[in-house]
Amino acid sequence: MITIGQLAAYAGVTIKAVRHYHQRGLLAEPARDASGYRRYTAEHAIDLVRIRTLGGAGVPLARIKDLLAADPDQFATAIAEIDRDLQNRAEEILRARERIAELHSGDRLFVSVEVADYLDRLHELGISQRTVHSERDLWILLQAFSPKEAAIWIADKLDVIGDPEFRAIYLDYDAAFDWSPDDPRLHDLADRTARWMADRRGSEGGARPAPDPTVVQLVATSTRGLSPAWDRIAEIARERNTAE
């Protein structure tokens, strides 16, 4: 006859675990000695090792009691069923880990592969995280409201991101976020942008389909209010378009 501490040590578990198995009905309560202390037998030790082994193998505690009393055929059937459950859980965990991994690269989580590649190019160019996130949010809206036009626009963006002049303009536009709306450099940046866009339209030849006015408005309002300098650039562009 052995004490609960000795039993736990022999089986490689804690005293708390032994008591928990008693509460769950997995391990039979032993007789008590004259002083009221539990005294365990070899049968208790064997049962405890079996419980520990099954639990360590991933068998739910709720299933262990039935397995301890099962005949060989019942035991094999139950183990096969538990194994299938564990496989399903492992697949769910793997899928969850894949989703968690996607969260680490949040730019790719909500947009198409093409947009994600474009955002990566912006990172490589040295565009600030703030502006890249602004771009990402805009593309999320575009792809939700007008996926066909978004596909056309992102193809165009991926084409021009290799243009040195476009890259220089974009870097200056990114830097202008923190400029004063009265900064004279804004007029120069607006001029360069207008010339580049005119050259781009001229090199394409032919008229491009008119974009959906709702989408145009969506794009126009997506950055409004983020930066007074950016708002001023848009205002300069509107003034020049009106004058023309």
Contacts in CASP RR format, 6 or more apart in sequence:
PFRMAT RR
TARGET T0000
AUTHOR 0000-0000-0000
METHOD contacts of the structure
MODEL  1
MITIGQLAAYAGVTIKAVRHYHQRGLLAEPARDASGYRRYTAEHAIDLVR
IRTLGGAGVPLARIKDLLAADPDQFATAIAEIDRDLQNRAEEILRARERI
AELHSGDRLFVSVEVADYLDRLHELGISQRTVHSERDLWILLQAFSPKEA
AIWIADKLDVIGDPEFRAIYLDYDAAFDWSPDDPRLHDLADRTARWMADR
RGSEGGARPAPDPTVVQLVATSTRGLSPAWDRIAEIARERNTAE
1 33 0 8 1.000
1 39 0 8 1.000
1 40 0 8 1.000
1 41 0 8 1.000
2 10 0 8 1.000
2 39 0 8 1.000
2 40 0 8 1.000
2 41 0 8 1.000
2 45 0 8 1.000
3 37 0 8 1.000
3 38 0 8 1.000
3 39 0 8 1.000
3 40 0 8 1.000
4 15 0 8 1.000
4 18 0 8 1.000
4 19 0 8 1.000
4 37 0 8 1.000
4 38 0 8 1.000
4 40 0 8 1.000
5 15 0 8 1.000
5 18 0 8 1.000
6 40 0 8 1.000
7 18 0 8 1.000
7 40 0 8 1.000
7 44 0 8 1.000
7 45 0 8 1.000
7 48 0 8 1.000
8 14 0 8 1.000
8 15 0 8 1.000
8 17 0 8 1.000
8 18 0 8 1.000
10 45 0 8 1.000
11 18 0 8 1.000
11 45 0 8 1.000
11 48 0 8 1.000
11 49 0 8 1.000
11 52 0 8 1.000
12 52 0 8 1.000
13 48 0 8 1.000
13 52 0 8 1.000
17 52 0 8 1.000
18 27 0 8 1.000
18 48 0 8 1.000
21 27 0 8 1.000
21 48 0 8 1.000
21 51 0 8 1.000
22 29 0 8 1.000
24 61 0 8 1.000
24 65 0 8 1.000
25 65 0 8 1.000
26 47 0 8 1.000
26 51 0 8 1.000
26 61 0 8 1.000
26 64 0 8 1.000
26 65 0 8 1.000
26 68 0 8 1.000
27 44 0 8 1.000
27 47 0 8 1.000
27 48 0 8 1.000
27 51 0 8 1.000
28 44 0 8 1.000
28 47 0 8 1.000
29 38 0 8 1.000
30 38 0 8 1.000
30 39 0 8 1.000
30 40 0 8 1.000
30 41 0 8 1.000
30 44 0 8 1.000
31 38 0 8 1.000
31 39 0 8 1.000
32 38 0 8 1.000
32 39 0 8 1.000
33 39 0 8 1.000
47 68 0 8 1.000
50 68 0 8 1.000
51 64 0 8 1.000
51 68 0 8 1.000
54 64 0 8 1.000
54 67 0 8 1.000
54 68 0 8 1.000
55 61 0 8 1.000
55 64 0 8 1.000
58 82 0 8 1.000
58 86 0 8 1.000
59 67 0 8 1.000
59 79 0 8 1.000
59 82 0 8 1.000
60 82 0 8 1.000
63 78 0 8 1.000
63 82 0 8 1.000
66 78 0 8 1.000
67 75 0 8 1.000
67 78 0 8 1.000
67 79 0 8 1.000
70 78 0 8 1.000
102 108 0 8 1.000
102 109 0 8 1.000
103 109 0 8 1.000
105 116 0 8 1.000
107 116 0 8 1.000
107 119 0 8 1.000
107 120 0 8 1.000
107 132 0 8 1.000
107 133 0 8 1.000
107 136 0 8 1.000
108 116 0 8 1.000
108 119 0 8 1.000
110 136 0 8 1.000
110 140 0 8 1.000
111 119 0 8 1.000
111 136 0 8 1.000
111 139 0 8 1.000
111 140 0 8 1.000
111 143 0 8 1.000
112 139 0 8 1.000
112 143 0 8 1.000
112 150 0 8 1.000
112 151 0 8 1.000
112 154 0 8 1.000
114 151 0 8 1.000
114 154 0 8 1.000
114 155 0 8 1.000
114 158 0 8 1.000
115 136 0 8 1.000
115 139 0 8 1.000
115 143 0 8 1.000
115 150 0 8 1.000
115 154 0 8 1.000
117 158 0 8 1.000
118 135 0 8 1.000
118 154 0 8 1.000
118 157 0 8 1.000
118 158 0 8 1.000
118 161 0 8 1.000
119 132 0 8 1.000
119 135 0 8 1.000
119 136 0 8 1.000
119 139 0 8 1.000
121 158 0 8 1.000
121 161 0 8 1.000
121 162 0 8 1.000
122 131 0 8 1.000
122 132 0 8 1.000
122 135 0 8 1.000
122 161 0 8 1.000
122 170 0 8 1.000
123 132 0 8 1.000
125 161 0 8 1.000
125 167 0 8 1.000
125 170 0 8 1.000
125 171 0 8 1.000
126 171 0 8 1.000
126 174 0 8 1.000
127 170 0 8 1.000
127 171 0 8 1.000
127 174 0 8 1.000
128 174 0 8 1.000
128 177 0 8 1.000
130 177 0 8 1.000
131 174 0 8 1.000
131 177 0 8 1.000
134 222 0 8 1.000
134 223 0 8 1.000
134 226 0 8 1.000
137 222 0 8 1.000
138 219 0 8 1.000
138 222 0 8 1.000
138 223 0 8 1.000
139 150 0 8 1.000
139 154 0 8 1.000
141 218 0 8 1.000
141 222 0 8 1.000
142 149 0 8 1.000
142 150 0 8 1.000
142 153 0 8 1.000
142 215 0 8 1.000
142 218 0 8 1.000
142 219 0 8 1.000
143 150 0 8 1.000
145 214 0 8 1.000
145 215 0 8 1.000
145 218 0 8 1.000
146 212 0 8 1.000
146 214 0 8 1.000
146 215 0 8 1.000
149 211 0 8 1.000
149 212 0 8 1.000
149 215 0 8 1.000
160 166 0 8 1.000
160 200 0 8 1.000
161 167 0 8 1.000
165 192 0 8 1.000
165 196 0 8 1.000
166 196 0 8 1.000
169 189 0 8 1.000
169 192 0 8 1.000
169 193 0 8 1.000
169 196 0 8 1.000
172 185 0 8 1.000
172 189 0 8 1.000
172 192 0 8 1.000
173 189 0 8 1.000
173 193 0 8 1.000
173 230 0 8 1.000
173 233 0 8 1.000
176 183 0 8 1.000
176 185 0 8 1.000
176 186 0 8 1.000
176 189 0 8 1.000
176 227 0 8 1.000
176 229 0 8 1.000
176 230 0 8 1.000
176 233 0 8 1.000
177 226 0 8 1.000
177 227 0 8 1.000
177 229 0 8 1.000
177 230 0 8 1.000
178 227 0 8 1.000
178 229 0 8 1.000
179 185 0 8 1.000
179 186 0 8 1.000
179 229 0 8 1.000
180 228 0 8 1.000
180 229 0 8 1.000
181 228 0 8 1.000
181 229 0 8 1.000
181 231 0 8 1.000
181 232 0 8 1.000
183 229 0 8 1.000
186 229 0 8 1.000
186 232 0 8 1.000
186 233 0 8 1.000
186 236 0 8 1.000
187 236 0 8 1.000
189 233 0 8 1.000
190 233 0 8 1.000
190 236 0 8 1.000
190 237 0 8 1.000
190 240 0 8 1.000
193 233 0 8 1.000
193 237 0 8 1.000
194 237 0 8 1.000
194 240 0 8 1.000
201 208 0 8 1.000
220 234 0 8 1.000
223 230 0 8 1.000
224 231 0 8 1.000
224 234 0 8 1.000
225 231 0 8 1.000
END
